Amino acid sequence: MQQTRLESLIEVCLGTAIGFTISYSAGPLMYAYLDIPYSHTSNFVITCGFTVLSIARGYLVRRFFNNGLHALAKKIANRLTGEIS
């Protein structure tokens, strides 16, 4: 069953919101580990930037597969694994 564009966007946004929460929460630990000065503002801006990229990536990949190109992806996967379709 194919998703509509809106359903794809909603799915990607939900998954990305979960990722945003994890990333934003882990930010202070990463800054401390890398010995980088921490601020809530810089953590928020960096997390937002990567979130926008993540939504775009997820949406484009989802649409790629929903546009019937999953057959091409399957053919490539079969070649890589040595399976015959």
Secondary structure in CASP SS format (residue, H / E / C, confidence):
PFRMAT SS
TARGET T0000
AUTHOR 0000-0000-0000
METHOD secondary structure of the structure
MODEL  1
M C 1.00
Q C 1.00
Q C 1.00
T C 1.00
R H 1.00
L H 1.00
E H 1.00
S H 1.00
L H 1.00
I H 1.00
E H 1.00
V H 1.00
C H 1.00
L H 1.00
G H 1.00
T H 1.00
A H 1.00
I H 1.00
G H 1.00
F H 1.00
T H 1.00
I H 1.00
S H 1.00
Y H 1.00
S H 1.00
A H 1.00
G H 1.00
P H 1.00
L H 1.00
M H 1.00
Y H 1.00
A H 1.00
Y H 1.00
L C 1.00
D C 1.00
I C 1.00
P C 1.00
Y C 1.00
S C 1.00
H H 1.00
T H 1.00
S H 1.00
N H 1.00
F H 1.00
V H 1.00
I H 1.00
T H 1.00
C H 1.00
G H 1.00
F H 1.00
T H 1.00
V H 1.00
L H 1.00
S H 1.00
I H 1.00
A H 1.00
R H 1.00
G H 1.00
Y H 1.00
L H 1.00
V H 1.00
R H 1.00
R H 1.00
F H 1.00
F H 1.00
N H 1.00
N H 1.00
G H 1.00
L H 1.00
H H 1.00
A H 1.00
L H 1.00
A H 1.00
K H 1.00
K H 1.00
I H 1.00
A H 1.00
N H 1.00
R H 1.00
L H 1.00
T H 1.00
G C 1.00
E C 1.00
I C 1.00
S C 1.00
END
